[in-house]
Amino acid sequence: MFLSCYVHGLKASYLQTAVYTSSFRFVQSFRNKRRLSPAKISLKHICCKKVGNHPDSKEEENSNVSVMQKDQNSKQGRKTFKNEAEQLSTEDQTKQDVPRSVALVFMLTTVAFLLQHSWLAEHQSFALSFIFFVAYCGIIFEEILLLNKTAIALLAAVILWSTYSTTKEGYELDTIHNSLSSHLSSIAEVIFFLMGAMTIVEVVDAHRGFQFVTDWIKASKKSVLLWITGMITFVLSSVLDNLTSTIVMISLLRKANLSDEERHLFGAAIVVAANAGGAWTPIGDVTTTMLWIQGHISTFGIIDSLFIPSLTALFVSLAIYTRQIEDNEKVHFNQSEHSSFPVDHKRGLLVLGTGVASLLFVPVFKATTGLPPYLGMLAGLGTMWLLTDVLHVGQPMTEDSDLSVSREYLKTTSALNRIDVASILFFLGILLCVGCLDSAGILKDWAGYISERVSSLELVAFIIGLASSVIDNVPIVAACMGMYDSVMFPQDSTLWQLIAFCAGTGGSILIIGSAAGVALMGLEKVDFFWYLKKATLGAFAGYSAGIATYLVLHSETWVSLWQQLPF
């Protein structure tokens, strides 16, 4: 009996001690999380007096000071531990630098050694195709390998041309130099064109010129807002690049009272509209610009042939997306993020108008003078450069009283530092790769292989569009330009126009198929499988409807009816 009572007593004592300990820890953790301010302590004293449970103020003050000191010591300890962990992590990474560098040097040395092997000379076409395939896989799986696609493209270009020069029999080195110079000359036209266009867009964005577009949009229903944003994106991307148009319109969506699901759906519609809008003008997309510069399409030819198919693709996709939107709440826009400080609207509007006029001047310059388009783009860039210099003459170097940003930030010299140089170098590398395959005659062999098995050019273009939803459309279009001869397929032929349309709009089928889709992933954190489930069907339906519209408009029956119209 005594033993039983003693055991029960121990249990009760242990339980009581545990309860007291848990209570103390709970109160201490509560105090650590929410320290009382002086005002709250005074209020607590008043309340305690009224209920007759006023503790000693000195004891409580000392208790609070003790808790604060413990909290500070705890924070300092955590900070020290974090610094030590970061130092250990840095040391571990530093230890891995040497083997990684040795592995990279060994790989490059092995490649250089293999380039001298006689087997490459005997199997040159296979070797070049294999190198290009490996590099292309590295570009596709860039996110998995954690290797930048620009570095892969540049190294692949050097390796391909080195392999071609060391294994080509019966050719002098001067012939290869001339071939390389010819390709580099045509590539430089694209590079200068893109640099000029990207810099103009950056200057306009620095002056908040695109804010006029976003602030102009007003809609009360979400379905109406979807169509308005889609149409504005369609028009913007025909002049600007798809990436800029997407970023501008997504900034608008962030001001609207949309849920995450609705904002993602609006973003998918913007991606479709940006890619469709860039397909019907020579300056709306990189691929159309490449085809235009090389003389495969003309300005008025592509506008006349692809405007209605592109618009049809957009309308069909928007119609499908509209069914997923519920108009149960009116749309309102939050206050502009730039409204906290004054903006020189006149100056921003002037820069916006000048930038758009500079971009629209390029096809007019080419049609009037017959000179390459990049000269017209450089003329527009020079005009914008002089305009920004004149506008900001005499302003202080520190803060601009109108735009609340530094004067240097608004000038073109600063815009040149903000353009995406990595993308430009990627174009350089991948186009040099394709140029090497073209000089080696491999692209002609691929074209013959495809033509033997796929007789329909329309089906070839359709497959190219599907491939561009997974693979970057720049190398696809570059390869097509080398595969098909301009003599057999002259300017504005069905093949080139369909390639321009399919390569542009096909990238909307998957979110990874275009720069606009990748921007949507980064800005709005849209998941790949969400896009596949919610947006792919609408994008594919619009893509198919656009191709069908093009084929109907260019059928013999429709052409004969069109020619009989009096206007």
Secondary structure, DSSP 8 states (H G I E B T S, - for coil): -HHHHHHHHHHHHHHHHHHHHHHHHHHHHHHHHS---HHHHHHHHHHHHHHT----HHHHHHHHHHHHHHHHHHHHHHHHHHHHHHHHHHHHHHHHHHHHHHHHHHHHHHHHHHTT-HHHHHTHHHHHHHHHHHHHHHHHTHHHHT--HHHHHHHHHHHHHHHHHHH-SS--HHHHHHHHHHHHHHHHHHHHHHHHHHHHHHHHHHTTTTHHHHHH---SSHHHHHHHHHHHHHHHHTTS-HHHHHHHHHHHHTTB---HHHHHHHHHHHHHHHHHHTTSSTTSSHHHHHHHHTTSS-HHHHHHHHHHHHHHHHHHHHHHHHTT----S---B---TTTTS---HHHHHHHHHHHHHHHHHHHHHHHHH---HHHHHHHHHHHHHHHHHHHTTT--SS--TTTSS-HHHHSHHHHHHHS-HHHHHHHHHHHHHHHHHHHTTHHHHHHHHHHHH---HHHHHHHHHHHHTTS-HHHHHHHHHHHS-TTTS-TT-HHHHHHHHHHHHGGGSSTTSSHHHHHHHHHH---HHHHHHHTHHHHHHHHHHHHHHHHHHTSHHHHHHHHTS--
